[in-house]
Amino acid sequence: MTFNDIFKSNFLDNITSVSIFDMLLALILAFGIGLFIFYVYKKTFSGVMYSSSFAVTLVAITMITTLVILAVTSNVVLSLGMVGALSIVRFRTAIKEPLDIAFLFWSIAVGIVLAAGMITLAVIGSIMIGVFLLVFVNRKHYANPYIIVLNCSDHESEVKAKEFLEKEVKRLVVKSKTARKGSIELNLEVRMKDDNTDFINTLSEMEGINNAVLVSYNGEYMG
């Protein structure tokens, strides 16, 4: 046994399994594309409350995934152990917005592809996904449903309000109606012709209309 054999270590041998240049290049690219994902998420967010911590997490997930896959691809034994370790991880944070799942998978996919050395695929794929999300998520749909909460004093004012709304909107559907003495409350689903909401002001000033409220509705919440 020589002096070198005494200090020989598999741990030290693994240090050179991935070059410093490859590490830096992969992590820098992961950081850059992660920032692009962060930007797209910020521009396309349409939920109730924007979470800056989740946006930063997208950048971190991209870099962490790249780091893990670099280690896995450099050592077969380590890859088997990594699969077993990650199989027991459980994430209990609730994902409230369906689109957030797409951003999570996007970050993970970019990290895997970059660590595999497919830089062109990661860059071009991310650009195409980002452009797709920016175009279609931010696109305004005037046909989206809105809810009008209408409070009328009598049946005559209710009829006049409906006739007025049928001229101002593309579609009008009564969702619910509550009648009390001296008061009638209607919940109406409407599809607007454009983004002009001035007709609500006119409606609220009509005789017999106590108040009129217009809220956007996407099937999950109103606000």
N, C-alpha and C positions, 0 to 999 in steps of 0.2 A: 504493500500500500504506500503510495507516494503522498507527498505533502498536498498535492493538488486534489488527490482523491478524498482527503479528509474534509476539505472545504467545498467539495463538489455538491451542488444542490439543484434539484429539479426546479425549485422556485426561482433560482437565479437564471436557470436556462430559459425559463418562460419569459424573462424580461425582453429578450430579443426576438420573441416569436412574432411580434408586430412592431414594425419600425416606427420610430418617432415621427417621421414624415407622414406616414399613413394615418397615425393617430391624430395628428394636428389637422391634416387635410379633411379627414372625415368629420371631426368635431366642429371645425370652422364652417364647413358646408352645412352640417346639421343645425348649427346656430343660425346661419343665414336663412336657410329655408324655414326654420322654426319662427324666425321673425316675420317672414312672409305669411306664414300660417296665422300668426298673431294679428297681423294687419288685416288679413281677409276676415278673420273672426270678428274683429272690432267693427269693420265696415258692414258686415252682413248681419250683425246681431239684431234680432227683432223680438226678443223675449221681454219679460216683465222687468227684470233687473239685471243690468250688466255686471258680470263678475270679473274684475281685473285679475284676481288670483287664478281663475280658471284659464284665462288667456295666457298668463305667464307659465302656467303648468303645461300648456301645449308646447312651448319652446323647450321646457325642461324634459318632457317626455321624448321629444325628438332626439335630444342629445343623449339621454339615458339609454334609449333603445339602441342608438348607434354604438354606445360604449359596450353594452351587453353583447350585441351581435359580433362586435370585433373580437371580444374575448372568446365567444363560442366558436367562431370560425377558425381560431388559432389553435384550439386544443379540443380533440374529440372527447377526452375524458371529462373535461370541464363542461362541455356541452350537455352531456348526460346528467351531470350533477345540477346544472342550471335548470334543465327541464323539471327535475324533481323538486327543486327549491321553489320555482315559480308556480308550480302546480298547487301549492298550499296557500298562495297569496289570494286574499279575498278583498275586493273593493266594495265598500258599503256606501259610498257617496252616491246619492240619487241623481240621475241625469234627468233634468226637468224638460229640456228642449231636445226634440229628436235630432235636430241638426248638430247638436253638440257631439253626438255619437260619431257622426261623420268626421268631425275635426279630430277626435281622439284616434280613430282608425287612420286618418291621414297622417298624423304625427308619428304613429307607430310604424306605418308602412314606409314612410320616408327614412326613418332610422334604420329599418331592416335593409332597404334597398341601398342606402349609402354605405352601410357597413359591408355589404356584399360586393362593393366596388362598382355598382351600376350608377355612376354619377349622372350620366346623360339622362337616363330614365327618371331619376329622382328630380332633376331640375325641370325637364320638359313636362313630366307628369304633373308636378306641383303647379307650374305655370298654367297648364290647361285646366286643372281642377279649380285653381284660384279664379281664373277668368270666368269659368262656368258659374261659380257661386256668386261672384260679383254681379254678373249679368242677370241671373234668374232670381236670386234671393231679393235683390234690391228693386226688382221690377214691380212697378205699381199696377195693381189690378183694381180698377174701379168697380168691377163686378163683385168684389168681395162683400159678404153680407154685413149689414149694419143693423143694429137694434134701435128702434125709436120707442121710448117710454112716453106715452101720451096720457095726460089727465084731462078729461072733458067734464063739463058740468051737466050735460044732458045728451040725449040721443041725437038731437038735431045737430049739435056741434060735432058729434062723433062722425056723422055722415058727411058733413062739410069738410072735416079734416081728411077723411079718406079720399074724397073726390079731389082735393087739392094735392095730396101726396101722389095719387095715381098719375097726375100730370107731370110731377117733378122727378119721379124715379122710374127706373126701368121695370121693377117688379115689387109688388107689395103683398105680404102674406101676414095674416093675423096669427100670432103665436099663442097669445093668451089674452083673456079679457076678464076684468074684475069689476062688477057693478055694485055700487052702494048707493044709498039715498043721497042724491045731489052730487054724485061723483061716479065717473066711469074711467077705469084705468086700462089702457091697451098696451100690449107689447107687440110691436110690429117689426117683422124682418123685411128690410128693403135692400134692393140692389141699385146703387146710384149710377147716374149717367156719367158723371165726372167727379172731380174732387171738390166741387163747389157745395158748401153746406149752408149757404145763406137762406135757403128755403125754411130751415128750422126757425130762424128769426121771424120770418113772416108767419109761420105756423103758430108760434107762441103768442103773437099779437092778435090772432083771430078771436072773434067774440065767442065766448064759451070755452076757450082753451085755457086751463089754469097754468099748465107748464108742459114743455116738450123737451125731452132729453135724447140726444143722439150719441150712441156709443159704438165703437168698432167691435166686431165679434169674429173670432177665428176658430170657434168650436171648443176652446179650452178655457178662455177667460175673457172678461170684458174690461176695457180700459182705453 
